[in-house]
Amino acid sequence: MTDSPRSPSSSGGADNDGENRQPTHDEPHTAGVSSRLNWLRAGVLGANDGIVSVAGLVVGVAALSPDRGPILTAGVAGLVAGAVSMALGEYVSVSTQRDTERALLEKERRELEQTPGAELDELTSMYQARGLSEETAHKVAEELTAHDAFAAHVDIELGIDPDALTNPISAALSSAISFTVGALLPLIAILAPPTGARIPVTFVAVLLALALTGAVSAHLGGADRRRAVVRVVLGGAIAMIITYAVGQLLGVAGV
């Protein structure tokens, strides 16, 4: 008896193939993922800066005076100054980068208008450098130029997405917020406990937080977590020890 032909649904082959192909439509673009990871990594590093700088500040003041008032004043001042400084620095940096990118994009537009033949040859040579044969590279360059010459050139030459330039205001706000979130931890840690436990509790809380930010940043960057955690925890501990020692010395000197 001859077996009847099996339908795709009964065999599962075609369905499985279809299921395997479908997720490719939902895969995120590499550039978008990279951009989001960079933003997240910058946020983690901003929080790390807030933790270390304000922790060192409040520990140094606490070593000089156990009173809550001076510690709170110094901590809040450090938090505000640090957040403003981070925001301004990020705004200037991203604005400069954006101005440069816009200038490069405008230069590319002019070149395409003035010397389209030379730009086509340039695009062809770039695809050849990536491993395509001359004939294939020229065909690819011609088709991409016919579709959108500007997009084709800025993609391979500059690696810039004209529709996704970084917003300096968003970058500044993100930097300020991440710094503030990080700075709040040592400030709360040193004000919440009783006087005698303030510095030890702050040391422990700060080192645990730094271990977390170090692990997260290493994970995002694909680096060794253990090395990153040791590096950032050791750096934070040294910073607090130094500022504590300075506070003690100033106290002994009667400042």
C-alpha positions, 0 to 999 in steps of 0.5 A: 500500500502506497503511503499518501503524500504528507502535507507540510502541516503534518510533516512539520518541516514547512511550518518549522521553517516558517517559524524559524524564518519569522523572528528575523523580521523582529530582530533589532538593527545592530545600530539601534542596539548599539546606540541603546547599549551606549546610552545605558552604559553612559547611565551606569557610568554616570551613576558610578561617578555620583556614588564615588564623588559624593561618597568621598565628599560626605565621608571626608566631612563626617571624619571632620565633624559628626554633625548631620548639618555639615554632612547634609550641606556638603552632600547636597552641594556635591550632588547638585554641583556634580549633576550640573557639571555632568549635564553641562559637560555632556551637553557641550560634548554631544553638541560638538559631536552633532555639529561635526556630524551635520557638517560632514553630512552637508559636505557629502550632499555638496559632493554628490551634487557637484561630482556624482561620477567621482562619488559613484567611483568612491562608493564602488571602491569602498565596496571593493575594499569590503571584498566584492569584485569590481563588477559586483561592487560597481553594480551595487553602488549603481543600484544604491545610488539610484535608490538613495545616493545620500543614504548609501554614502553616509552609511558606508563612508560616515557611519551616520544615520541622519535621522538619529543624531544624538540630542544634546538636551536628552544626553545632558538630562540623562547624565544629570539624572544618572549622577543624581541617582548614584549620588543619593545612595551615599548621602542617604547611607551616611545620614540614616544610621546613628552617628557611630555607624555612619561611616562603616555603613556608608563604606559597605553600601557604597562598595556594594553599589559600586560592585553592582555598577561594575558588573552591569557596565562589564556585562554591557561592554562584554568585558570580564565582570570580576576584573571590572568589579574589583577595579571599580570597588578598589577605586571607590574604597581608595577614594573614601579612605583618602578623603576620610584621612584628609578629614581626620588630618584637618580635624587634628589640625583644628580646621 
